Amino acid sequence: MKRLLLSVAAAAMVTACASNPPAAPPVDTTSPMYAPNYLATAGSSDQFEIQSGQLAQSMSQNPGVRQIGQMLVADHTSSTQQLTAAAQSAGITAPPPAMLPEHQALLQQVQSAPPGQFDMVFRDVQIQAHQQALALHQAYASGGDTRALRTAAAGIVPVVQNHLTALQGLTIAPAPPAPPPTYQQPAAPGERG
């Protein structure tokens, strides 16, 4: 009887092990390789690029800066659409595009550029933002958790690299020095000033 009970117990354990495959390793929900985090960061980056590109088109007098601004608006609108479509094909609802604090801070730098310094600030902030975006998309393309998003990220990498190359080659003329303030001599007694 003991043998029969042991045999039944052993058979039950083998059956239980066979029907319950080992658990998948836990997902790191704070990682940028986790689809929702990647989508939020990429969407935020795109929103920054679109809004700062619009600023460049309206605030710069440099045709090269204005042209890059136009390119940023078009290409980052497209990359947002590509990522949204890829997420939907994978059964993931992409978050509505919104800027994260780090991208809001970059936009604030561009918006508050001192007079005559917009082009230089725009270029320098854009180089920094594109280096970060390039690293994000390259990393996700090679190690992200969702195949459709990895494919979309791989397609976005050359676009971001093209932007970075264009920004690094952008020539910005130094702003002319501000004219010295003019002071009027105070009127002498009896003279009108």
Secondary structure, 3 states (H helix, E strand, C coil): CHHHHHHHHHHHHHHHHHHCCCCCCCCCCCCCCCHHHHHHHHHHHHHHHHHHHHHHHHHCCCHHHHHHHHHHHHHHHHHHHHHHHHHHHCCCCCCCCCCCHHHHHHHHHHHCCCCCCHHHHHHHHHHHHHHHHHHHHHHHHHHCCCHHHHHHHHHHHHHHHHHHHHHHCCCCCCCCCCCCCCCCCCCCCCCCC
